[in-house]
Amino acid sequence: MIILGIESSCDDTSAAVIRDGVLLSNVTASQAVHEAYGGVVPELASRAHQQNIVPVVDHALKKAGVEREELSAIAFTRGPGLMGSLLVGVSFAKGLAASLGIPMIEVNHLQGHVLAHFVREEGDEYTPPPFPFLCLLVSGGNSQIILVRAYNDMEIIGKTIDDAAGEAIDKCSKVMGMGYPGGPIIDRLARKGNPKAYQFARPQIAGYDYSFSGLKTSFLYNLKEWVGEDPDFIEKNKENLAASLEFTIVDILMKKLRKAAKDLGIKHVAVAGGVSANTGLREAFLDHAKRFGWTVYIPKFGYTTDNAAMIAMVGCFKYADKDFCSMDKPAYSRVEI
């Protein structure tokens, strides 16, 4: 079983090859063009995908030592994501599958992030989470707590009702003049600051749902007041601001996750998505493993952001169940797991 995975949901063009459950290659082309705009520009993203898709897939196949004719199926991200970006990957997958006469496997991008924990590399110790487990999925567009009963049985039990955690970080970073994407910048600055230097508003939302709009507004309001008193305030205090922002967001995320784990009696807890690369969040997971007896699953940095390895991994699960899709399936921009 040799699966080619294709990911093009946002601003990363990625292709990966998995043979019998083992990852052979995972190639990603990122788009630096968006940095000047402080966020992803959909039209520029789709154009870059068109330029990158052929060389990225070709590189992934060559790196894996696999010929196109050896492929068993093509797994592709059908959604959610930016429609223009998705169309490039979906159209390419359809064309290649048709030319080779092999089946197509549609993949939900969010499901891919959750199942990134099952990607296995040659020679690696392989300890995927057992079903059922909880997964905290955090990225620029999503903040969700997911109950994972099986690879194809996932229930969102908590989600943000407004901004996602990564979105709040990016917006605060932009206002501070720190640049885009804000996640890595805030993470780097936070390592040098005092996480309890400043206090920001915390949401009071029932159940397992999240809210980061109030935190963002509190951060921006206070920042305006402080800068009004001292124009150089941000430059003087950027490490403490970053550390306090990160500490507050991580604390909000973990509080709801603790509640869900306790209520459901689940000790196997995973984290996934772009924000799972954050140092503070990773440290919080390790801390909770010690304090509450959790067995935690933290992805390698290469599997935190958008990548085709996770898409190919879902393809492996679906291929075993002969869960294929027809050529007439369109891309979709929004849907839950």
PLY file of the C-alpha trace (Angstrom):
ply
format ascii 1.0
element vertex 337
property float x
property float y
property float z
element edge 336
property int vertex1
property int vertex2
end_header
0.00 0.00 0.00
1.61 3.23 -1.18
-0.34 6.44 -0.54
0.47 9.88 -1.94
-0.86 12.67 0.27
-1.50 16.21 -1.00
-2.16 19.22 1.27
-3.01 22.73 -0.01
-5.61 24.12 2.39
-3.90 27.44 3.16
-0.41 28.73 2.34
1.70 25.54 2.43
1.96 23.23 -0.57
2.86 19.78 0.70
3.16 16.22 -0.61
4.06 13.03 1.25
4.42 9.33 0.52
3.59 6.54 2.97
4.29 2.88 2.26
2.57 0.30 4.47
2.18 2.84 7.27
5.78 4.12 7.18
6.50 7.69 6.03
9.00 7.80 3.17
8.89 11.53 2.38
7.19 14.74 3.44
7.97 17.81 1.32
6.52 21.27 2.00
6.90 24.58 0.18
5.96 27.59 2.34
4.95 31.03 1.07
6.89 33.98 2.49
4.99 36.41 0.26
2.27 36.88 2.91
4.59 38.29 5.59
4.44 41.78 4.07
0.64 41.82 4.44
0.39 40.58 8.03
-1.72 37.58 7.02
-2.48 35.14 4.23
-3.74 36.73 1.00
-5.97 34.07 -0.65
-5.30 35.09 -4.26
-1.53 35.08 -3.76
-1.76 31.74 -1.94
-3.62 30.02 -4.79
-1.17 31.35 -7.38
1.78 30.08 -5.34
0.13 26.65 -5.04
-0.13 26.49 -8.83
3.59 27.16 -9.10
4.58 24.74 -6.33
2.31 21.71 -6.71
4.13 19.93 -9.55
7.71 20.30 -8.22
6.62 19.47 -4.65
4.87 16.24 -5.68
7.76 15.32 -7.97
10.27 15.90 -5.16
8.21 13.85 -2.69
8.05 10.88 -5.09
11.77 11.04 -5.88
12.72 11.37 -2.22
10.58 8.33 -1.42
12.07 6.36 -4.31
8.59 5.69 -5.68
7.37 5.86 -9.28
3.92 7.27 -10.01
2.81 3.93 -11.40
3.46 2.29 -8.01
0.93 4.47 -6.16
-2.10 2.68 -4.70
-4.20 5.82 -4.12
-4.03 9.58 -3.75
-5.25 11.19 -0.52
-5.99 14.92 -0.73
-7.29 17.67 1.51
-10.83 18.41 0.37
-11.48 20.99 3.10
-11.84 23.05 5.14
-9.57 25.87 4.04
-9.17 28.63 1.49
-11.24 27.71 -1.55
-8.71 28.89 -4.14
-5.89 27.00 -2.43
-7.95 23.84 -2.04
-8.97 23.86 -5.69
-5.34 23.59 -6.78
-4.70 20.48 -4.70
-8.08 18.89 -5.44
-7.77 19.47 -9.19
-4.21 18.13 -9.27
-5.20 15.03 -7.30
-8.13 14.35 -9.65
-5.96 14.72 -12.75
-3.18 12.48 -11.44
-5.57 9.82 -10.12
-7.45 9.75 -13.43
-4.25 9.43 -15.46
-3.02 6.54 -13.28
-6.40 4.85 -12.91
-6.15 4.72 -9.11
-8.69 5.66 -6.41
-8.95 9.02 -4.63
-9.35 9.48 -0.88
-10.81 12.71 0.46
-9.45 13.97 3.79
-10.85 16.46 6.27
-7.94 18.77 7.13
-8.83 18.84 10.84
-9.04 15.04 10.98
-5.56 15.01 9.49
-4.16 17.13 12.33
-5.63 14.76 14.92
-4.25 11.66 13.19
-0.79 13.20 12.73
0.03 11.30 15.93
-0.14 8.06 13.93
2.54 9.04 11.41
5.43 6.62 11.76
8.96 7.14 10.45
11.43 4.35 9.78
13.32 3.46 12.95
11.18 5.63 15.24
9.62 4.42 18.46
5.94 4.32 17.63
3.45 4.98 20.41
0.21 6.38 18.99
-2.61 7.25 21.39
-5.11 4.43 22.02
-8.80 4.99 21.32
-10.57 6.73 22.91
-8.45 9.79 23.59
-8.89 13.53 23.87
-7.20 15.88 21.42
-6.76 19.61 21.85
-6.67 20.99 18.31
-5.30 24.54 18.30
-4.34 26.59 15.26
-4.86 29.97 13.68
-8.42 29.09 12.76
-9.46 26.43 15.27
-9.50 25.84 19.02
-11.32 22.58 19.73
-11.46 19.74 22.22
-12.16 16.54 20.32
-13.20 13.16 21.70
-11.56 10.63 19.37
-13.27 7.23 19.59
-11.82 5.91 16.31
-10.04 7.30 13.26
-13.46 7.93 11.68
-15.41 8.69 14.87
-14.53 12.11 16.25
-16.79 14.40 18.26
-16.08 18.06 18.93
-17.13 18.53 22.55
-15.73 22.05 22.92
-14.77 24.83 20.53
-14.18 28.57 20.38
-17.27 30.71 20.04
-15.27 33.56 18.47
-11.52 33.92 17.89
-9.19 30.93 17.89
-6.09 30.90 20.13
-3.69 31.22 17.20
-5.75 34.03 15.71
-5.59 35.99 18.98
-1.81 35.55 19.13
-1.36 36.69 15.52
-3.53 39.78 16.00
-1.80 40.83 19.21
1.61 40.30 17.59
0.57 42.43 14.63
-0.61 45.29 16.85
2.69 45.15 18.75
4.50 45.50 15.43
6.18 42.12 15.86
5.27 40.75 12.44
3.49 37.73 10.94
3.09 34.89 11.66
2.90 35.89 15.30
3.08 32.46 16.91
6.84 31.80 16.57
7.66 35.44 17.39
5.57 35.53 20.58
6.94 32.12 21.58
10.54 33.31 21.21
9.96 36.54 23.14
7.99 34.79 25.88
10.99 32.64 26.79
12.73 35.81 28.06
9.80 37.42 29.87
7.83 37.20 33.11
4.52 35.38 32.45
2.85 37.08 35.42
3.95 40.63 34.64
0.50 41.63 33.29
-3.07 40.47 33.83
-5.59 40.22 30.99
-9.30 39.41 30.90
-10.26 35.74 31.07
-13.48 34.32 29.61
-16.29 32.94 31.73
-17.81 30.44 29.31
-19.77 27.40 30.49
-18.91 23.85 29.49
-15.91 23.05 27.33
-16.19 25.97 24.88
-13.52 28.62 24.47
-13.51 32.36 23.86
-10.47 34.51 23.08
-12.16 37.68 21.85
-12.28 39.22 25.32
-8.64 38.44 25.97
-7.65 40.03 22.67
-9.74 43.13 23.37
-8.30 43.41 26.89
-4.75 43.11 25.56
-5.32 45.77 22.88
-7.11 48.17 25.25
-4.39 47.97 27.89
-1.67 48.27 25.28
-3.24 51.47 23.96
-3.34 52.94 27.45
0.27 52.00 28.21
1.61 53.29 24.90
-0.31 56.53 25.47
1.68 57.07 28.62
5.00 55.89 27.15
5.49 55.65 23.36
8.40 53.24 23.89
6.40 50.94 26.16
6.20 48.01 23.71
9.90 47.96 22.94
10.78 48.13 26.64
8.32 45.43 27.69
7.83 43.17 24.66
9.22 40.06 26.41
6.92 40.47 29.42
3.93 41.24 27.19
4.57 38.14 25.09
5.10 35.95 28.15
1.91 37.21 29.85
-0.14 36.77 26.67
1.15 33.24 26.12
0.66 32.28 29.78
-2.96 33.48 29.74
-3.85 31.66 26.53
-2.22 28.40 27.61
-3.96 28.60 30.99
-7.35 29.10 29.30
-6.74 26.16 26.98
-5.60 23.78 29.71
-8.38 24.68 32.17
-11.12 23.46 29.80
-9.07 20.45 28.74
-8.59 19.44 32.39
-12.34 19.66 32.93
-13.08 17.50 29.89
-10.49 14.88 30.85
-11.84 14.70 34.42
-15.51 14.58 33.40
-14.93 11.85 30.81
-12.37 9.92 32.83
-9.82 9.93 30.00
-6.09 9.91 30.76
-4.73 9.78 27.19
-4.56 13.37 25.92
-3.03 14.70 22.70
-2.39 18.13 21.23
-2.34 19.00 17.53
-2.36 21.96 15.13
-0.01 24.87 14.55
-0.18 26.24 18.10
0.97 22.84 19.42
4.47 24.01 18.44
4.27 26.62 21.21
6.83 25.96 23.93
4.55 27.08 26.78
1.74 24.77 25.67
4.10 21.82 25.32
5.48 22.44 28.80
1.94 22.64 30.17
1.15 19.21 28.69
4.23 17.69 30.29
3.33 19.36 33.60
-0.21 17.95 33.45
1.18 14.49 32.75
3.02 14.68 36.09
0.24 16.35 38.08
-2.78 14.41 36.82
-1.32 11.13 35.59
-2.05 11.84 31.94
-0.28 10.06 29.13
0.33 12.91 26.71
1.02 12.89 22.98
2.87 15.86 21.53
3.64 15.88 17.78
7.04 16.48 16.25
7.44 20.07 15.11
7.22 18.98 11.47
3.70 17.65 12.03
2.30 20.66 13.89
1.80 22.94 10.89
-0.01 21.99 7.69
1.70 18.98 6.11
0.87 16.15 3.73
2.16 13.38 6.03
-0.97 13.67 8.14
-3.14 13.64 5.00
-1.43 10.50 3.71
-1.88 8.92 7.17
-5.64 9.42 7.02
-5.43 7.97 3.52
-3.88 4.80 4.95
-6.76 4.33 7.38
-9.36 4.94 4.69
-7.60 2.79 2.10
-7.76 -0.18 4.47
-11.53 0.34 4.68
-11.82 0.96 0.91
-13.32 4.36 1.71
-12.76 6.08 -1.64
-14.41 9.13 -3.19
-15.68 9.91 -6.67
-14.22 12.42 -9.12
-17.20 14.75 -8.78
-16.49 15.68 -5.14
-15.81 19.46 -4.91
-13.62 21.26 -2.40
-15.35 22.84 0.61
-14.23 25.83 2.66
-16.00 25.24 5.97
-17.11 22.12 7.82
-16.55 20.49 11.18
-15.11 17.03 11.72
0 1
1 2
2 3
3 4
4 5
5 6
6 7
7 8
8 9
9 10
10 11
11 12
12 13
13 14
14 15
15 16
16 17
17 18
18 19
19 20
20 21
21 22
22 23
23 24
24 25
25 26
26 27
27 28
28 29
29 30
30 31
31 32
32 33
33 34
34 35
35 36
36 37
37 38
38 39
39 40
40 41
41 42
42 43
43 44
44 45
45 46
46 47
47 48
48 49
49 50
50 51
51 52
52 53
53 54
54 55
55 56
56 57
57 58
58 59
59 60
60 61
61 62
62 63
63 64
64 65
65 66
66 67
67 68
68 69
69 70
70 71
71 72
72 73
73 74
74 75
75 76
76 77
77 78
78 79
79 80
80 81
81 82
82 83
83 84
84 85
85 86
86 87
87 88
88 89
89 90
90 91
91 92
92 93
93 94
94 95
95 96
96 97
97 98
98 99
99 100
100 101
101 102
102 103
103 104
104 105
105 106
106 107
107 108
108 109
109 110
110 111
111 112
112 113
113 114
114 115
115 116
116 117
117 118
118 119
119 120
120 121
121 122
122 123
123 124
124 125
125 126
126 127
127 128
128 129
129 130
130 131
131 132
132 133
133 134
134 135
135 136
136 137
137 138
138 139
139 140
140 141
141 142
142 143
143 144
144 145
145 146
146 147
147 148
148 149
149 150
150 151
151 152
152 153
153 154
154 155
155 156
156 157
157 158
158 159
159 160
160 161
161 162
162 163
163 164
164 165
165 166
166 167
167 168
168 169
169 170
170 171
171 172
172 173
173 174
174 175
175 176
176 177
177 178
178 179
179 180
180 181
181 182
182 183
183 184
184 185
185 186
186 187
187 188
188 189
189 190
190 191
191 192
192 193
193 194
194 195
195 196
196 197
197 198
198 199
199 200
200 201
201 202
202 203
203 204
204 205
205 206
206 207
207 208
208 209
209 210
210 211
211 212
212 213
213 214
214 215
215 216
216 217
217 218
218 219
219 220
220 221
221 222
222 223
223 224
224 225
225 226
226 227
227 228
228 229
229 230
230 231
231 232
232 233
233 234
234 235
235 236
236 237
237 238
238 239
239 240
240 241
241 242
242 243
243 244
244 245
245 246
246 247
247 248
248 249
249 250
250 251
251 252
252 253
253 254
254 255
255 256
256 257
257 258
258 259
259 260
260 261
261 262
262 263
263 264
264 265
265 266
266 267
267 268
268 269
269 270
270 271
271 272
272 273
273 274
274 275
275 276
276 277
277 278
278 279
279 280
280 281
281 282
282 283
283 284
284 285
285 286
286 287
287 288
288 289
289 290
290 291
291 292
292 293
293 294
294 295
295 296
296 297
297 298
298 299
299 300
300 301
301 302
302 303
303 304
304 305
305 306
306 307
307 308
308 309
309 310
310 311
311 312
312 313
313 314
314 315
315 316
316 317
317 318
318 319
319 320
320 321
321 322
322 323
323 324
324 325
325 326
326 327
327 328
328 329
329 330
330 331
331 332
332 333
333 334
334 335
335 336
